[in-house]
Structure formats: structure tokens, C-alpha cells
């Protein structure tokens, strides 16, 4: 079967948020574990970025999980000005700062090409920092009738989709609210609180912004001729280490010379503080 395409009449399965509704986006990440944001990139930006991805060549640790079915490139912000521009996209950077502080930074950026036959399925979390019983998220009548526990956000990932994502072209699967499980799934566990993973079917140019504790999975590419193009930008609190590779890390002088002060901060140029 050829790769299916999104029909002209298209509806999202998950609720969506406006790019510049920072408060609404942050609330969605706290409550649902993710925010789905349509139309972040224009068609010309999508095309330009896909072309740039096609030009990438393996370097350093790019080949650590390399295959003809799944090509990935690490820390691409250090290779071209175009990639650097994705660390502080308008609307996305405001959301990252609202959740993780005005001194947050990136801990990585990875570009992906996942071809026919790729099987990315495994329900997982990226990181649970403090395992908690689910009861702590419940309304507590002992303190205040409507008081609930809000789990701080330490790491988030922005998925910039560069392909129309259909059910047969590597959709990201999520279980809304599953960050409130307070744990990672057991081996082989694929449901939480009676809910199964939902495919995020969306358009090229859309962004899925999600926190590290949500249960999610990559999707399979069951097409015969479709390739999913995807860019991931990983944000964190300043006090979480940046994961740039290969080691020993060196910034590209051409990139540093063109970076704005905001971009330099996101790359790690912070004023002196605790621990450095």
C-alpha cells in the first residue's frame, strides 16, 4: 500500500492549542502531558528543512542506531544556521520558558528519517525524576477542596513534523495524562488507567510538545514508499546537563558567531550560578 495522505477535510484526534496561547499551552502540558500545536511551520519552511535533512551526513554518534530504515542525526544545531533557528522558534520558546524557567536550555536536537518497514513501537517514558504514587495527583480534601498536586516540568521535547503523519506513517502515540502515573511503564505494559496509546495524526508543520514523563511510543512505518521526516528539540532546566555529542564536544565557530544572545543562552552560555 502506498503512503496515505491526509484528506482535505481533516480533524485532529487530540485537542489542539494556539501557538501563542502560552498559558493555555502550559496548562495542557501540566494537565494532559502534551500540547499539540498546528501550523507552526509554513509549507516553504517544511520543504526547506526536509531538503536540509536530506543533505545531512553521518558524524560522530549519528550511527549509534543507524540503519537504512531509520537514519538519525544528533546535535544538528551545530551544523547549519537553519537548524540553529529551531531552538527558539516563536511560541515554542515562550512555552519552554513558561514551564522550565527563563534560564532553560536545550539538551539536544535530533533529526530523523524513518523509512518503510521501520518499527519504532515501544511504550516508554523519556525520564521520570521522582517516582510518585498516583494518589498525590488526586484532589485532597484534607487541605483544600480543589487543591491538586502539580508535578514540576524538568524536560520536554518538541516534535517538529516535516511530513503529513498518517496512521501508517510513524505516528507518535501518547496516553494523555499518563505522566500522572508517577512511574515508567513495566516491560510490555501498553495501557495506563484503562487508556491505550492514541496515534497523533497531524500535518507537516505541526508541533507536538510533551513532557518527559508521559507514556508514549514511536509508530510503525507500514507504507511501501513513505518516509517520515522529523526534528526533535529537547529542552530542560538549566541545572540538567546538556547531552551534546560526540565527546569531547566542540561548538562550531560559524554557528556561535551567528547566534543571538537568546540562542547562546539556550546553547549553554549562562551567567554564573550555583555549581558553575
C-alpha positions in Angstrom: 0.0 0.0 0.0 1.3 3.5 -0.8 1.6 6.1 1.8 -1.8 7.5 2.6 -2.3 11.3 2.6 -4.4 13.5 4.8 -7.7 14.4 3.2 -8.7 18.0 2.6 -11.3 17.6 5.4 -9.1 16.8 8.4 -9.7 16.8 12.1 -7.3 16.2 14.9 -7.9 13.4 17.4 -6.4 15.3 20.3 -7.3 18.8 21.3 -5.1 21.5 19.8 -3.7 24.7 21.2 -2.9 28.1 19.6 0.8 28.7 19.2 0.8 32.0 21.0 -1.5 31.0 23.9 1.4 30.4 26.2 -0.9 30.0 29.3 -3.1 27.5 27.5 -0.2 25.5 26.2 1.4 25.3 29.6 -1.9 24.2 31.2 -2.2 21.4 28.6 1.3 20.2 29.3 0.6 20.1 33.1 -2.8 18.5 32.7 -2.5 16.2 29.7 1.3 15.9 29.5 1.4 17.4 26.0 0.3 20.2 23.7 -0.5 19.7 20.0 0.1 22.9 18.1 -1.0 23.2 14.4 0.7 25.3 11.7 3.9 26.2 13.5 5.9 25.9 10.2 4.9 27.2 6.8 4.9 24.8 3.8 8.1 26.6 2.5 9.8 26.1 5.8 8.9 22.4 5.9 10.2 21.9 2.3 13.5 23.8 3.1 14.0 21.8 6.3 13.4 18.5 4.6 15.9 19.4 1.9 18.4 20.2 4.7 17.8 16.9 6.3 18.4 15.1 3.0 21.8 16.8 2.9 23.0 15.6 6.3 25.8 13.1 6.5 26.6 10.8 9.5 29.0 12.2 12.0 30.2 11.2 15.5 27.5 9.2 17.2 24.9 9.5 14.4 25.5 5.9 13.6 24.8 4.5 17.0 21.4 3.3 16.0 21.8 3.9 12.2 20.0 1.7 9.7 18.7 2.1 6.2 15.2 2.1 7.8 15.9 4.7 10.4 18.5 7.4 9.9 19.1 9.8 12.8 21.5 12.8 13.2 22.4 14.2 16.6 23.0 17.8 17.6 22.2 19.2 14.2 22.0 22.7 15.5 25.8 22.7 15.4 25.9 22.1 11.6 23.9 24.7 9.9 22.3 28.1 10.7 18.9 26.7 9.6 18.9 24.0 12.4 20.0 26.6 15.0 16.9 28.6 14.2 14.7 25.9 15.6 15.9 26.2 19.2 14.0 29.4 19.8 11.0 29.3 17.4 8.4 32.0 18.3 5.7 30.5 20.5 7.7 27.3 21.3 10.5 29.0 23.2 7.9 31.0 25.3 6.3 27.7 26.2 9.6 26.1 27.2 10.4 29.1 29.4 7.0 29.2 31.0 7.4 25.6 32.0 11.1 25.3 32.8 12.2 28.9 33.6 13.7 31.8 31.7 17.2 30.2 32.0 16.2 26.9 30.5 18.4 25.5 27.7 18.4 22.7 25.1 20.0 19.3 25.9 19.9 18.0 22.3 18.4 18.2 18.8 17.9 15.2 16.6 16.8 14.9 13.0 15.2 11.7 11.8 14.3 9.9 8.5 12.3 6.7 9.1 11.6 4.7 6.0 9.2 1.8 5.0 9.5 -1.1 7.4 10.7 1.0 10.4 9.2 -0.3 13.6 9.5 2.2 16.4 7.0 0.7 18.7 7.7 0.6 22.4 5.7 2.4 25.1 8.1 4.2 27.3 8.9 7.4 29.2 11.9 9.6 28.5 12.6 10.3 32.1 10.9 10.1 35.5 12.8 12.1 38.0 10.7 11.5 41.1 8.6 8.3 41.2 5.3 9.1 43.0 2.1 7.3 43.9 -0.8 8.3 41.7 -2.7 9.3 44.9 -0.6 12.5 45.1 -2.3 13.8 42.0 -5.8 13.3 43.3 -7.8 16.1 44.8 -7.0 16.3 48.5 -10.0 17.3 50.7 -7.8 17.3 53.8 -6.0 20.5 52.7 -8.2 22.4 50.3 -11.2 21.1 48.4 -9.9 22.0 44.9 -6.1 21.7 45.6 -4.2 19.3 43.3 -0.5 18.5 43.1 1.2 19.9 40.1 4.3 17.9 39.1 7.2 20.3 38.0 8.3 20.0 34.4 12.0 19.2 34.1 12.4 18.0 30.5 10.3 18.5 27.4 10.6 17.6 23.7 9.2 19.5 20.7 8.5 17.3 17.7 8.5 19.3 14.6 6.8 17.2 12.0 8.1 17.6 8.5 5.7 15.1 6.9 2.0 14.6 7.0 1.6 12.0 9.7 -0.9 9.3 9.0 -1.6 6.1 10.9 0.6 4.2 8.6 3.5 6.7 8.6 5.1 6.6 12.0 2.7 8.5 14.2 3.7 9.3 17.7 1.5 7.5 20.2 0.6 9.1 23.5 -1.5 8.3 26.5 -2.9 11.6 27.7 -2.5 12.2 31.4 -0.2 9.3 31.9 2.6 11.5 33.4 0.4 11.4 36.5 1.1 7.7 36.9 4.2 8.8 38.7 6.3 5.9 37.2 7.5 4.4 34.0 5.6 1.5 32.4 6.6 -2.0 33.2 8.1 -4.1 30.4 5.4 -4.9 27.9 2.9 -2.6 29.6 1.0 -0.7 27.0 -2.1 0.8 28.8 -2.5 3.1 31.8 -5.6 3.7 33.8 -7.6 1.8 31.2 -6.3 4.0 28.3 -4.4 2.8 25.3 -1.9 4.9 23.3 -3.5 7.2 20.8 -1.9 8.0 17.4 -1.1 11.6 16.9 -2.2 12.1 13.3 -1.2 15.6 12.1 0.1 17.8 9.3 3.6 18.7 8.2 4.5 21.9 10.1 2.7 20.9 13.3 4.4 20.5 16.7 3.8 18.1 19.5 5.3 19.4 22.7 5.4 16.8 25.5 6.9 16.3 28.9 9.4 13.5 29.7 7.1 11.6 32.0 4.3 11.0 29.5 3.9 7.4 28.3 4.4 7.4 24.6 5.8 5.4 21.7 7.1 5.8 18.2 4.9 4.4 15.4 5.5 1.9 12.6 6.0 2.8 9.0 3.8 0.4 7.2 3.8 2.2 3.9 5.7 1.0 0.8 7.1 4.3 -0.3 6.8 6.9 2.6 9.5 8.4 4.8 8.8 10.3 8.0 10.8 13.4 8.4 11.0 14.7 12.0 13.0 17.1 14.0 13.2 16.8 17.8 14.3 19.7 20.1 14.9 18.7 23.8 14.6 21.4 26.4 15.4 21.2 30.2 16.0 23.2 33.3 19.4 24.8 33.3 20.6 22.5 36.1 20.1 19.4 33.9 23.2 18.6 31.9 23.3 19.2 28.2 23.8 16.0 26.2 25.9 17.1 23.2 27.9 14.6 21.3 30.5 13.5 20.2 32.7 13.9 23.2 34.9 15.9 23.6 32.3 18.5 22.4 33.2 21.5 20.3 30.9 24.2 19.2 31.0 25.1 15.5 32.6 28.6 15.4 30.5 29.6 12.4 27.3 28.8 14.4 28.5 30.6 17.6 29.4 33.7 15.5 25.8 34.0 14.1 23.9 33.0 17.2 21.8 35.6 19.1 22.2 36.1 22.8 19.0 34.1 23.4 20.3 31.2 21.3 23.7 31.4 23.0 21.9 31.0 26.4 20.0 28.0 25.0 23.3 26.5 23.9 24.6 26.9 27.5 26.0 30.4 27.9 24.6 31.1 31.3 25.6 33.7 33.9 27.5 32.3 36.9 25.2 30.5 39.4 25.1 27.5 41.7 27.5 24.7 40.6 29.1 26.9 37.9 
